[in-house]
Amino acid sequence: MFLNRLFRSAKSRPTGAPRARLSLEALADRLVPATLSVGDAVILEGNAGTQYALVSVNLEAPSKQTVTVNYATADGSARAGSDYGAASGRLTFAPGQTSKTVAVPVYGDRLAEADESFTVTLSGAKRAKIGDGRGVVTIVEDEPRLSIGNAAGTVVYSNGTAIGTTLTFYVSLAMPYDQAVTVSYATADGTATAGADYLATSGTLTFAPGETTKTITVEVIGNDSGLTEWFYVNLSGATENAQIIDGQGVGTIYYHVEQSGDPGDGCNPDHPYYPNC
């Protein structure tokens, strides 16, 4: 009914009458509102103090009218009060403006945690519609992360004598740190047995500020089992300023048996000591 009355009014006026055109333009603005969206953001946590995550809220095109929209943060894996500061309010876009920024405080610490996140949500838009109304803010953990690699060695059995070997495991911090970091380690049996195949070991590694690599050595016992076996080195008990992300290294023990006869025998897949060549 409203459109019919508007078109009848426009039709009764002389061609080019400005009032009808203005009315139709205003109606078009109401029928096709601007679209709002909120972006995602990523921020390093920091070791202390407050950083600010900057979240952009945008209109896809300028509007001829003032546009307002509400925003509010909500917990995800990050918690308001301890990881970031809750924020809420209203944004006002003057005619022609297309971008606003929400600044959310993020609190730094030296606790080793996983990356965390929270959201910024839009609601209650006036003179606009909400397209993408949920932005995710990711707080990237910047405390160092610990990992241990694998190691392998070969026991050589020759003329009735087995010669052992030493396996070296490398433990790494993902980045240098300005504080000391400590972590404990200990061996554990797999198919290889402590005392028969290798010497059990345990202890603590200390990374001085700036250090990123430490080593653990495990002595492998020479015997004539002739089997490929393995054991583990496990990390545990890291200080709270570091996080263990790969805490188990595998030590593999290979056996090489030297034959006194035809050296080519061990190259035969049917030979019991293949591939001894």
C-alpha positions as CSV (number, residue, x, y, z in Angstrom):
1,M,0.0,0.0,0.0
2,F,2.8,2.4,0.9
3,L,4.6,1.8,-2.4
4,N,1.3,2.3,-4.4
5,R,0.6,5.6,-2.6
6,L,4.2,6.7,-3.2
7,F,4.1,5.9,-6.9
8,R,0.7,7.5,-7.3
9,S,2.0,10.7,-5.6
10,A,5.1,10.7,-7.9
11,K,3.0,10.1,-11.0
12,S,0.7,13.1,-10.2
13,R,3.6,15.5,-10.1
14,P,5.2,17.0,-13.2
15,T,8.2,15.1,-14.7
16,G,11.4,15.8,-12.8
17,A,9.7,16.9,-9.6
18,P,12.4,16.6,-6.9
19,R,10.2,15.4,-4.0
20,A,9.3,12.1,-5.7
21,R,12.9,11.4,-6.5
22,L,14.1,12.1,-3.0
23,S,11.4,9.9,-1.5
24,L,12.3,7.0,-3.8
25,E,16.0,7.4,-3.0
26,A,15.3,7.4,0.8
27,L,13.2,4.3,0.3
28,A,16.0,2.6,-1.6
29,D,18.4,3.3,1.3
30,R,16.0,1.6,3.7
31,L,15.4,-1.4,1.5
32,V,19.1,-2.0,0.7
33,P,21.0,-1.3,4.0
34,A,24.8,-1.4,4.3
35,T,26.4,-4.7,5.4
36,L,28.6,-4.9,8.5
37,S,31.4,-7.4,9.2
38,V,34.0,-8.0,11.9
39,G,37.4,-9.4,11.2
40,D,39.7,-11.8,13.0
41,A,42.9,-10.8,14.8
42,V,46.1,-12.5,16.0
43,I,48.4,-11.1,18.8
44,L,51.5,-12.4,20.7
45,E,50.7,-12.7,24.4
46,G,53.9,-11.1,25.7
47,N,55.7,-11.8,28.9
48,A,54.2,-9.0,31.0
49,G,52.1,-5.9,30.8
50,T,49.2,-5.2,28.4
51,Q,49.0,-5.5,24.7
52,Y,46.0,-4.6,22.6
53,A,44.3,-6.8,20.0
54,L,43.0,-4.5,17.2
55,V,39.7,-5.9,15.7
56,S,38.4,-4.2,12.6
57,V,34.6,-3.7,12.0
58,N,33.8,-2.6,8.5
59,L,30.9,-1.5,6.3
60,E,31.2,-3.0,2.8
61,A,30.3,0.3,1.2
62,P,29.8,3.9,2.5
63,S,26.3,4.7,3.8
64,K,24.5,8.0,3.4
65,Q,23.1,7.6,7.0
66,T,24.7,7.2,10.4
67,V,25.1,3.5,11.2
68,T,25.5,2.1,14.7
69,V,26.3,-1.4,16.0
70,N,27.0,-2.9,19.4
71,Y,30.0,-5.2,20.1
72,A,31.0,-7.4,23.0
73,T,33.7,-9.9,23.8
74,A,33.0,-13.5,24.9
75,D,35.3,-16.2,26.3
76,G,36.6,-19.0,24.2
77,S,39.6,-20.9,25.5
78,A,40.9,-17.5,26.8
79,R,39.2,-16.1,29.9
80,A,38.3,-12.5,30.6
81,G,40.1,-11.1,33.6
82,S,43.1,-13.4,33.4
83,D,44.0,-13.6,29.7
84,Y,42.3,-10.5,28.3
85,G,40.0,-7.6,29.4
86,A,36.3,-7.9,28.6
87,A,35.1,-5.1,26.3
88,S,31.8,-3.9,25.0
89,G,30.2,-0.8,23.6
90,R,28.7,0.8,20.5
91,L,30.4,1.9,17.3
92,T,29.1,4.8,15.3
93,F,29.8,5.2,11.6
94,A,29.2,8.7,10.3
95,P,28.0,9.0,6.7
96,G,30.8,8.0,4.4
97,Q,32.8,6.1,7.1
98,T,33.5,2.4,6.4
99,S,35.9,1.2,9.2
100,K,36.1,1.3,12.9
101,T,38.5,-0.5,15.3
102,V,37.9,-2.2,18.7
103,A,40.9,-2.4,20.9
104,V,40.8,-5.3,23.4
105,P,43.5,-5.5,26.2
106,V,45.5,-8.8,26.3
107,Y,47.6,-9.6,29.4
108,G,51.1,-11.0,29.1
109,D,52.6,-13.6,31.4
110,R,55.3,-16.2,31.7
111,L,53.1,-19.3,32.0
112,A,53.5,-21.9,29.4
113,E,50.1,-22.5,27.8
114,A,48.5,-23.5,24.5
115,D,47.4,-20.7,22.1
116,E,44.1,-19.3,23.3
117,S,41.2,-17.4,21.7
118,F,38.1,-15.3,22.4
119,T,35.5,-13.7,20.2
120,V,34.1,-10.2,19.4
121,T,30.4,-10.4,18.4
122,L,28.3,-7.7,16.7
123,S,24.6,-7.1,17.5
124,G,21.8,-4.5,17.4
125,A,22.8,-2.8,14.1
126,K,20.9,0.3,13.2
127,R,20.5,1.3,9.5
128,A,22.7,-1.6,8.5
129,K,22.6,-5.4,8.4
130,I,25.2,-7.7,10.0
131,G,26.9,-10.0,7.5
132,D,29.8,-11.6,9.4
133,G,29.1,-10.8,13.1
134,R,31.7,-12.9,14.8
135,G,35.4,-12.2,14.9
136,V,38.0,-14.6,16.5
137,V,41.0,-13.2,18.4
138,T,43.9,-15.7,18.8
139,I,46.4,-15.1,21.5
140,V,49.7,-16.7,20.4
141,E,51.7,-18.2,23.2
142,D,55.3,-16.9,23.1
143,E,56.9,-19.0,25.9
144,P,59.5,-21.5,24.6
145,R,58.5,-25.0,23.7
146,L,60.5,-28.1,24.3
147,S,61.0,-31.2,22.0
148,I,63.2,-34.2,21.8
149,G,64.4,-36.0,18.7
150,N,65.0,-39.7,17.9
151,A,68.4,-41.5,17.8
152,A,69.8,-44.7,16.4
153,G,73.0,-46.7,16.7
154,T,74.5,-50.1,15.7
155,V,75.9,-52.9,17.8
156,V,78.7,-54.7,15.9
157,Y,79.2,-58.4,16.6
158,S,82.5,-59.7,15.2
159,N,84.5,-62.8,15.9
160,G,82.6,-63.6,19.1
161,T,82.8,-60.0,20.5
162,A,79.9,-57.5,20.6
163,I,80.8,-53.8,20.5
164,G,78.3,-51.4,21.9
165,T,77.6,-47.8,20.9
166,T,76.3,-44.5,22.2
167,L,73.0,-42.9,21.2
168,T,72.7,-39.1,21.3
169,F,69.3,-37.4,21.7
170,Y,68.9,-33.7,21.0
171,V,66.5,-31.7,23.2
172,S,65.6,-28.3,21.7
173,L,63.9,-25.1,22.7
174,A,61.9,-23.6,19.8
175,M,63.4,-20.2,20.5
176,P,65.9,-18.4,22.8
177,Y,64.5,-17.3,26.1
178,D,65.6,-14.7,28.6
179,Q,65.2,-16.9,31.6
180,A,66.6,-20.3,32.5
181,V,64.5,-23.4,31.6
182,T,64.8,-26.8,33.1
183,V,63.3,-30.2,32.2
184,S,63.7,-33.7,33.5
185,Y,64.4,-36.8,31.4
186,A,64.5,-40.6,31.9
187,T,64.8,-43.7,29.8
188,A,62.1,-46.4,29.5
189,D,62.0,-49.9,28.1
190,G,60.5,-50.7,24.7
191,T,61.5,-54.0,23.2
192,A,65.0,-53.2,24.4
193,T,65.6,-53.8,28.2
194,A,67.6,-51.6,30.5
195,G,70.6,-53.5,31.8
196,A,70.7,-56.0,29.0
197,D,70.5,-53.8,25.9
198,Y,71.2,-50.3,27.2
199,L,72.1,-48.5,30.4
200,A,69.2,-46.7,32.0
201,T,69.7,-43.0,32.6
202,S,67.9,-40.0,34.0
203,G,68.6,-36.5,35.0
204,T,67.8,-32.8,34.5
205,L,68.7,-30.5,31.7
206,T,69.1,-26.7,32.3
207,F,69.0,-24.3,29.4
208,A,70.7,-21.0,30.3
209,P,69.2,-17.8,28.9
210,G,69.8,-17.8,25.2
211,E,70.6,-21.6,24.9
212,T,68.3,-23.6,22.6
213,T,69.9,-27.1,22.4
214,K,71.0,-29.8,24.9
215,T,72.0,-33.4,24.5
216,I,71.3,-36.7,26.3
217,T,73.6,-39.7,25.8
218,V,72.6,-43.3,26.4
219,E,75.1,-46.2,26.3
220,V,74.0,-49.2,24.3
221,I,75.4,-52.6,25.6
222,G,77.1,-54.9,23.1
223,N,75.4,-58.3,22.9
224,D,74.7,-61.0,20.3
225,S,70.9,-60.8,20.2
226,G,70.9,-60.0,16.5
227,L,67.6,-58.2,16.8
228,T,66.6,-54.6,16.0
229,E,65.2,-53.2,19.3
230,W,64.2,-49.8,20.7
231,F,63.7,-47.9,23.9
232,Y,62.4,-44.4,24.9
233,V,63.7,-41.2,26.4
234,N,60.8,-39.2,28.0
235,L,60.8,-35.6,29.0
236,S,58.8,-34.4,32.1
237,G,58.6,-31.7,34.7
238,A,59.5,-28.6,32.7
239,T,59.5,-25.3,34.6
240,E,56.3,-23.3,34.3
241,N,57.9,-20.9,31.8
242,A,58.3,-23.6,29.1
243,Q,56.0,-26.2,27.5
244,I,56.8,-29.7,26.3
245,I,55.3,-30.3,22.9
246,D,57.1,-33.5,21.8
247,G,58.2,-35.3,25.0
248,Q,59.3,-38.7,23.8
249,G,62.3,-39.7,21.8
250,V,62.8,-43.2,20.3
251,G,66.2,-44.9,20.5
252,T,66.7,-47.6,17.9
253,I,69.4,-50.3,18.3
254,Y,70.5,-52.0,15.1
255,Y,72.8,-55.1,14.9
256,H,75.5,-55.8,12.4
257,V,77.1,-59.2,12.5
258,E,80.4,-59.5,10.7
259,Q,81.0,-62.9,9.1
260,S,84.4,-64.6,8.9
261,G,83.4,-66.5,5.7
262,D,82.3,-65.2,2.3
263,P,81.5,-61.5,2.8
264,G,78.8,-61.8,0.2
265,D,76.7,-64.3,2.3
266,G,75.1,-61.5,4.2
267,C,73.8,-59.9,1.0
268,N,71.5,-62.8,0.4
269,P,67.9,-62.1,1.6
270,D,67.7,-65.7,2.8
271,H,70.8,-65.3,5.0
272,P,70.0,-65.0,8.7
273,Y,72.1,-61.8,9.0
274,Y,70.8,-60.1,5.9
275,P,71.5,-57.2,5.0
276,N,75.0,-57.7,6.4
277,C,76.9,-56.4,3.3
